[in-house]
Amino acid sequence: MGPSWSQLVAVPKTVASVRLRTKSHPGHRGIDVVLSCDPGYALTAAVRVNVRLLESFSAILRYEPPRSRPLVVLRVNGDHGEHAVPGEPPISGPHIHRASPEQEPLPLHDRFKPKHADPIDAKYRSLPFAWELFCRTVNIAPHERLARVVARLYNEIAQADIDELFNATDPG
Amino acid sequence: MSSSTPLTQDRLADVVRSGFGEGIRVSTRRPGRIFQVSIPAYMSDGDAVIIFIEKTKRAGVLRVTDLAHTLMRLTYEDDFTDDMLAGLEALAERNGFSVSDGAVQTEVPERELLPALMGLVQIEACAEGVVAPRAYRGPRPEEFRRLVIEALKQEFRDRVQEHYVPPGAPNSDFEIDAVVNFRRTVAVAAIPSDIEAERAVGTRFALSEKMPRALWLAVPKDIERLTKKSKSRLMKAYTIPSAEFDPRALASRINELAVA
């Protein structure tokens, strides 16, 4: 049996990769970092930001079980639209994907998805704020350089968004 | 609806509701340019399917697009690969869409908006179930781990036990890539990357009490490619026979340790 969702979230983590891997993929940008923790689990933190809608992003805690497919443990989402919590009305805006209270103490199974979601304050439509919340939530020690890289990525996309606004022409 | 009428949220909402009913919402993302359509259809993690309508430069023609969200979502669990993109492109084409800069999209006259919206819902739902599993290439470090274990087996044959979890291990995460059984057990960790270095360090400390007499050996693919921090943690926890994987150096070091 592997670790439980609660263990993976609570274990104190530090950023192991001083070499940050920023990724430029079609339509989105990303950052991936390897995390260190004791006891050691194979955990990475990742950021994905949409280049056309900078308020749509995810800060992701990913766990790689031995010889198995990576699993998303927790995600802080910006504002991509709605999320449905089973049995409740859909929520809009920023939210945290997590295990349900019943799942928290259980070992992660190989098809686990963090379906449960809690809404969070509207200020977390901004990635730098959401990143800070993500690090606090999953217990990653503050890493100033990484926080600056996240903020820079966000600012670059924000600038492109502003440029697009001013370049937009009315075809009518 | 005339094609010369300005594109507004209310106008789009009327068109969309005429086909889907009142459970649909249209919201403005970028005034006059990008609108989001919310319909009660959800992905396996509870997020709604992501549909946008974007203004084009051609009068009366709208772009129905996911603004590259489908591809972005596929990279939450797996690394982006060309196979992933090719799989999405094939799926989009089968449904009359194309992929441009990561975005699944099609351009349609306003009267054909509703079928296009349905097409995009279908693509997003299928992408999760079809593209993601096909693009998955298996556990990333497995190839290097295989090489190391094969090298051990060639030299030490039946003494080698793969994927060893000692009795009483805290959980199945703490698995040793291979042990070589001599008078003292030699525990071997294959290290192709930073994350595997971190995993190995964790395993070493978690199992120390369970295997107090074991000798711990790490085999990096290339130690200079590890980050300073992971390299330092690995070197504190393990003996490293060589900076790069060298089967002869590995066998020789294990033989030395076994008779020591």
Contacts between the chains, C-beta under 8 A, distances in Angstrom:
chain1	res1	chain2	res2	distance
A	1	B	171	5.4
A	1	B	172	5.9
A	2	B	171	5.5
A	2	B	172	5.5
A	2	B	173	5.2
A	3	B	171	5.7
A	3	B	173	5.9
A	14	B	229	7.9
A	16	B	194	5.8
A	16	B	197	8.0
A	16	B	198	5.7
A	16	B	227	6.0
A	16	B	229	5.1
A	16	B	230	5.1
A	16	B	233	7.8
A	17	B	194	5.7
A	17	B	227	5.0
A	17	B	229	7.8
A	17	B	230	7.6
A	18	B	227	5.0
A	18	B	228	5.8
A	18	B	229	6.1
A	19	B	227	5.4
A	23	B	80	6.9
A	25	B	71	7.1
A	25	B	72	7.8
A	25	B	75	6.7
A	25	B	80	4.7
A	25	B	102	6.7
A	26	B	68	6.4
A	26	B	71	6.3
A	26	B	85	6.8
A	26	B	99	7.8
A	26	B	101	5.1
A	26	B	102	3.0
A	26	B	103	7.9
A	27	B	67	7.1
A	27	B	68	2.3
A	27	B	69	8.0
A	27	B	71	5.8
A	27	B	72	6.4
A	27	B	101	5.6
A	27	B	102	2.6
A	27	B	103	5.5
A	28	B	68	5.8
A	28	B	71	7.0
A	28	B	72	4.2
A	28	B	75	7.4
A	28	B	102	6.6
A	30	B	75	6.6
A	30	B	80	7.9
A	34	B	193	7.8
A	34	B	194	4.2
A	34	B	195	4.8
A	34	B	198	6.0
A	34	B	227	7.4
A	34	B	230	7.0
A	35	B	198	7.2
A	36	B	198	5.3
A	36	B	201	7.6
A	36	B	229	6.8
A	36	B	230	7.3
A	36	B	233	6.7
A	37	B	198	7.6
A	37	B	202	7.0
A	38	B	202	6.7
A	38	B	205	6.3
A	39	B	170	7.1
A	39	B	174	7.8
A	39	B	202	5.3
A	39	B	205	6.6
A	39	B	206	4.9
A	40	B	198	5.6
A	40	B	199	5.9
A	40	B	200	7.7
A	40	B	201	5.2
A	40	B	202	1.3
A	40	B	203	6.5
A	40	B	205	6.8
A	40	B	206	7.1
A	41	B	173	6.1
A	41	B	199	7.3
A	41	B	202	6.2
A	42	B	173	7.9
A	42	B	195	5.1
A	42	B	196	7.3
A	42	B	198	6.5
A	42	B	199	4.3
A	42	B	202	7.9
A	43	B	195	8.0
A	43	B	198	7.8
A	44	B	195	6.3
A	46	B	76	7.5
A	48	B	72	5.2
A	48	B	75	6.1
A	48	B	76	6.8
A	50	B	67	6.3
A	50	B	68	6.2
A	50	B	69	6.4
A	50	B	72	6.0
A	51	B	68	7.2
A	52	B	34	7.5
A	52	B	67	4.7
A	52	B	68	6.9
A	52	B	103	7.7
A	53	B	29	6.2
A	53	B	34	7.5
A	53	B	67	6.0
A	56	B	67	7.8
A	56	B	69	6.8
A	58	B	72	7.8
A	58	B	76	6.3
A	60	B	76	5.6
A	62	B	76	7.7
A	62	B	77	7.0
A	64	B	139	7.6
A	64	B	195	6.4
A	64	B	199	7.8
A	65	B	173	6.7
A	66	B	139	7.9
A	66	B	163	7.7
A	66	B	172	7.4
A	66	B	173	6.3
A	66	B	175	5.0
A	66	B	199	7.4
A	67	B	139	4.9
A	67	B	142	6.4
A	67	B	163	7.5
A	68	B	139	6.4
A	69	B	77	7.0
A	69	B	78	7.8
A	69	B	136	6.4
A	69	B	139	7.4
A	70	B	77	5.2
A	70	B	78	6.8
A	71	B	77	6.9
A	72	B	45	7.8
A	72	B	76	5.4
A	72	B	77	5.8
A	75	B	76	7.1
A	77	B	47	7.6
A	80	B	47	6.7
A	80	B	50	5.9
A	80	B	69	6.6
A	81	B	36	5.8
A	81	B	38	5.8
A	81	B	47	7.5
A	81	B	48	5.1
A	81	B	50	5.8
A	82	B	38	5.3
A	82	B	47	7.6
A	82	B	48	4.1
A	83	B	42	7.9
A	83	B	46	5.2
A	83	B	47	5.3
A	83	B	48	6.7
A	84	B	40	7.7
A	84	B	42	4.8
A	84	B	46	5.0
A	84	B	48	6.8
A	85	B	46	6.6
A	86	B	46	7.6
A	90	B	38	8.0
A	90	B	40	7.5
A	90	B	48	7.0
A	97	B	45	6.2
A	97	B	46	7.5
A	107	B	171	7.3
A	113	B	44	5.6
A	113	B	45	4.6
A	114	B	45	6.5
A	115	B	44	7.5
A	115	B	45	5.4
A	115	B	46	4.6
A	116	B	46	7.6
A	117	B	46	6.0
A	165	B	30	7.2
A	168	B	32	7.7
A	168	B	33	5.9
A	169	B	57	7.6
A	170	B	32	7.8
A	171	B	55	7.4
A	171	B	56	7.4
A	171	B	57	4.5
A	171	B	58	7.0
A	171	B	59	6.2
A	172	B	4	6.3
A	172	B	6	6.7
A	172	B	59	6.7
